[in-house]
Amino acid sequence: MSHWRSLGFLPILLVGVCVLGGCDGLSEAPPSTGAGGFRPPRYALEVDGHPLEVELAVTDEEQSLGLMCREKLDETHGMLFVYDDEARRSFWMKDTFIPLSIAFIDRNRVVRDIRELKPRDKNTVWSQGAAMYALEVNRGWFSNHGIAPGAKVTFSPELEARIEESR
């Protein structure tokens, strides 16, 4: 069992704290840090040559938690949601305090659409079409870098290996 999988209880714990405690215990954590100072590993990727460091959301628990309960996200950081298949994806922002942009990415790692997300919004935002990945970053990051649908996403070898390990 990988070290990452052995921490499988952590997302469940964090979700429980958020639901029961309204995120009060996590909102004061340093940026990109969860409960108890745990800092998930980050992996490099590029969107049309613009670098980002991303945390991964692979399991259902990680995907449910996402970037909830955080008050800040570093400019060059994001979260990559990885799915086993292409399908329409939905997101909402309940208990997410950071304004975000989300890119829905197909199996060929091409950005298909980009949406803007409002903090604490309970409305569901759907991808326009099938996506195998979703990339959340600070709101405006894509537009500030001239990234639009059709942009190519490139994973680092370490990110490729981590995704393969998770399947």
Secondary structure per residue as TSV (DSSP state, phi and psi in degrees):
chain	resnum	aa	ss	phi	psi
A	1	M	-	360.0	131.4
A	2	S	-	-71.1	158.5
A	3	H	H	-58.7	-40.8
A	4	W	H	-60.8	-46.1
A	5	R	H	-66.0	-30.8
A	6	S	H	-68.3	-15.3
A	7	L	T	-93.9	17.3
A	8	G	T	-58.0	-24.9
A	9	F	H	-71.9	-24.7
A	10	L	H	-60.6	-49.4
A	11	P	H	-59.0	-37.3
A	12	I	H	-64.0	-44.0
A	13	L	H	-59.7	-45.7
A	14	L	H	-64.9	-41.8
A	15	V	H	-61.8	-43.8
A	16	G	H	-60.1	-42.9
A	17	V	H	-62.9	-43.6
A	18	C	H	-63.9	-46.7
A	19	V	H	-66.5	-47.2
A	20	L	H	-79.0	-33.0
A	21	G	H	-108.6	6.2
A	22	G	T	63.4	25.3
A	23	C	T	73.3	3.4
A	24	D	T	-57.0	-38.9
A	25	G	T	-74.3	-21.0
A	26	L	T	-103.5	-21.5
A	27	S	T	-66.5	-19.0
A	28	E	T	-94.4	0.0
A	29	A	S	-67.6	149.7
A	30	P	-	-57.0	157.9
A	31	P	T	-52.7	138.0
A	32	S	T	60.3	24.7
A	33	T	-	-122.7	135.1
A	34	G	-	-96.0	-158.8
A	35	A	G	-60.3	141.7
A	36	G	G	66.9	18.0
A	37	G	G	79.0	5.7
A	38	F	-	-61.6	128.3
A	39	R	-	-116.5	108.7
A	40	P	-	-61.8	152.0
A	41	P	-	-63.9	151.4
A	42	R	-	-119.0	150.9
A	43	Y	E	-129.9	150.1
A	44	A	E	-89.1	141.8
A	45	L	E	-148.2	167.4
A	46	E	E	-130.9	143.4
A	47	V	E	-116.7	111.0
A	48	D	T	48.0	42.8
A	49	G	T	85.3	-3.0
A	50	H	E	-94.4	118.3
A	51	P	E	-76.7	146.7
A	52	L	E	-140.7	153.1
A	53	E	E	-110.5	126.4
A	54	V	E	-123.5	145.9
A	55	E	E	-87.3	155.3
A	56	L	E	-104.1	143.7
A	57	A	E	-122.7	100.0
A	58	V	-	-109.5	-46.3
A	59	T	S	-79.9	163.3
A	60	D	H	-57.0	-41.0
A	61	E	H	-64.9	-45.0
A	62	E	H	-63.0	-39.8
A	63	Q	H	-69.9	-35.9
A	64	S	H	-66.2	-37.3
A	65	L	H	-77.0	-44.3
A	66	G	T	49.5	-131.1
A	67	L	T	-102.2	22.2
A	68	M	T	-58.3	151.1
A	69	C	T	70.0	11.0
A	70	R	-	-104.6	145.5
A	71	E	S	-102.2	-9.6
A	72	K	-	-152.7	147.4
A	73	L	-	-134.4	123.9
A	74	D	-	-56.7	148.5
A	75	E	T	-56.6	-34.1
A	76	T	T	-99.8	15.8
A	77	H	E	-113.6	159.6
A	78	G	E	-162.6	-171.3
A	79	M	E	-132.9	130.2
A	80	L	E	-106.5	120.6
A	81	F	E	-93.0	126.1
A	82	V	E	-115.1	127.7
A	83	Y	E	-117.7	159.5
A	84	D	E	-79.7	-17.2
A	85	D	E	-148.0	168.5
A	86	E	E	-87.9	132.1
A	87	A	E	-162.9	166.4
A	88	R	-	-66.7	139.4
A	89	R	-	-117.4	148.8
A	90	S	E	-129.3	145.6
A	91	F	E	-139.1	154.1
A	92	W	-	-140.8	170.7
A	93	M	-	-118.0	16.4
A	94	K	T	-55.2	133.1
A	95	D	T	63.6	17.9
A	96	T	-	-109.7	121.9
A	97	F	-	-95.4	-11.3
A	98	I	S	-98.8	129.9
A	99	P	-	-67.8	129.5
A	100	L	E	-126.6	159.4
A	101	S	E	-114.9	146.2
A	102	I	E	-129.5	133.4
A	103	A	E	-109.0	130.5
A	104	F	E	-96.5	128.8
A	105	I	E	-123.6	136.2
A	106	D	-	-86.4	179.6
A	107	R	T	-62.7	-22.9
A	108	N	T	-87.6	5.3
A	109	R	S	64.5	43.4
A	110	V	B	-113.5	131.6
A	111	V	E	-66.5	125.4
A	112	R	E	-99.9	-37.7
A	113	D	E	-158.2	158.6
A	114	I	E	-128.3	134.3
A	115	R	E	-127.9	152.2
A	116	E	E	-99.9	136.5
A	117	L	E	-118.5	138.8
A	118	K	-	-100.7	137.4
A	119	P	T	-55.3	139.7
A	120	R	T	61.1	14.2
A	121	D	-	-75.5	127.7
A	122	K	-	-92.2	-0.7
A	123	N	S	-76.0	142.6
A	124	T	-	-83.8	134.0
A	125	V	E	-110.1	125.2
A	126	W	E	-106.2	147.2
A	127	S	-	-67.7	149.4
A	128	Q	S	-69.6	-29.6
A	129	G	S	-143.8	-164.6
A	130	A	-	-70.5	139.5
A	131	A	E	-138.4	143.8
A	132	M	E	-103.8	-18.8
A	133	Y	E	-137.6	153.7
A	134	A	E	-135.2	135.5
A	135	L	E	-120.9	115.4
A	136	E	E	-99.8	133.4
A	137	V	E	-140.8	173.8
A	138	N	E	-57.3	141.5
A	139	R	T	-55.9	132.2
A	140	G	T	94.9	-11.1
A	141	W	H	-59.3	-45.6
A	142	F	H	-63.0	-49.8
A	143	S	H	-65.6	-37.1
A	144	N	H	-64.0	-23.4
A	145	H	T	-105.3	10.7
A	146	G	T	68.3	25.9
A	147	I	-	-93.8	131.1
A	148	A	-	-138.8	171.7
A	149	P	T	-50.9	139.2
A	150	G	T	102.9	-13.9
A	151	A	-	-64.9	147.1
A	152	K	B	-98.4	135.5
A	153	V	E	-106.7	130.2
A	154	T	E	-118.6	126.4
A	155	F	E	-93.1	143.1
A	156	S	-	-68.7	159.5
A	157	P	H	-57.1	-36.1
A	158	E	H	-65.7	-39.4
A	159	L	H	-67.8	-43.0
A	160	E	H	-55.8	-47.6
A	161	A	H	-63.8	-41.5
A	162	R	H	-64.9	-39.7
A	163	I	H	-65.7	-43.9
A	164	E	H	-62.4	-39.2
A	165	E	H	-63.5	-31.8
A	166	S	H	-78.9	-14.2
A	167	R	-	-85.8	360.0
